[in-house]
């Protein structure tokens, strides 16, 4: 397989009505399509689908996705952290320099953990070798 990179991510959410304002208004993602039970958003080069699945949203925490990380420049990182704080977004992990860059983890309205990270894979591997 000759994978080129990140293509898209689909997140199961309980209510689009709660999740869409968070992803668009707080995080600044751009809405490109709205269906009956799904929305498609872009954020930089990332393509994200929010899929409303209220009956499946309460999956056990031991399995499934741990978190999703998105790249952000170091210049924009601290302004983004300030925006999260101003909007009252719960931080799972305060900003920390680790793994070759700055990281902050936070949750969406359904408790999904998202991360903003200034590093890249090459920097992380240099730190962990």
N, C-alpha and C positions, 0 to 999 in steps of 0.2 A: 504494500500500500504506500502510495506517495502522497501523504497528507500535506496540504499546503498551510494549514493553520486553523484557528478558531473560525467556525462558520456561524453557528447560532446556538442559542440556549433556550429551552422551553421550561418555564417555571410553573408549577401548579400553584394556584392561589385560590383562596376561599371565595373572595368577592372582587370582581373586576372594579366595581364601584369604589372600593376602598383602595385597591392596589394601584389603579391607573393614576390617580392624583399623586401618589407617592413617587412613582417612577417618572412621571412627567414633570410635576411641579417642584418636587424636592430635589430629585436627581438630575432633572433637565433632559430626560430622554425625549426623542421625537416620535410622535405617533405617526405611523405610516399606513396602518390598516386597523379598522375596528370591525370585528364580526360579532355574532351573537354571544359566543362564549370564549372568544379569544381576541387579543390585540397583538399587533406587531409593532415593535419599537426599534429605533436605532439609537446608539450611543457611541459616538466615534465610529470605529470600524466594526463594532459589535452589533449583532442582530439578535434581539430578544423577543420571544413570544411569551405572553402571559396567558395561561390556559385556565379558565375557571372550572374547578373540579371540587366543589364544596364537600362532596361525599368522600373524597380521597385525601383531602388536605391534612387529616390528622394521622398521617403515617407514623410508625414508630421512629423515634429519633436515632436509634442505633444503626439504621440502614439508610441508604440513599445518599443524596448529595450533602457534603459537609458545608461548603460555601462556594461562591462564585467570585472570582477576582477580576477586576477590570483595570487596565493600564491607565495611568494618569501621570502627567509630567510632574516633576518635583516642584516646579514653579507654581502649578495650580493646586498642589496637594493640600496645603494648609488653608487656602481659601475654601476648598471643598469641605474640609473638616469643620471649619467655622459655620458653613451653611448647614451641615448636618446638625450641629449643636443648636443653631438658631431655630431650626425647624423642629427641635425636640426629638430627633431620631435617636433611638437607643443605641449606644455604642457597646459592642461586645468586647472589643479590645481597643483601648485608647491608642492614639498614634504612637508608633514605635518604629525605630530603624532596625530592620532585621532582614536577613536573606538577600542582602544586596540592594535594599531600597526602603522607603518609608511605607508603612502599612497602617490602615485603620479598618476595623471590621465593625459592621452595624447590621441592624435587622430591618426588614421591610414589615408592613402591617401584619403579615402572616407568620412572622418570626424566621423567615428565610435569612440566612447570614450572607451578606455581601461584603466585598472587600475592595478598597481602592489601593493600588500598589504601584510604586514608582519604579520598581526594578524590572528586570526581565530574566528570562531563564538562564542566560549566560552569566549574569551577575550572581544569581542564586547559586549556581553550580560552583562558582569560584569560592563562595562563602562556605559551602558544605562539603568540599573535597578535603 
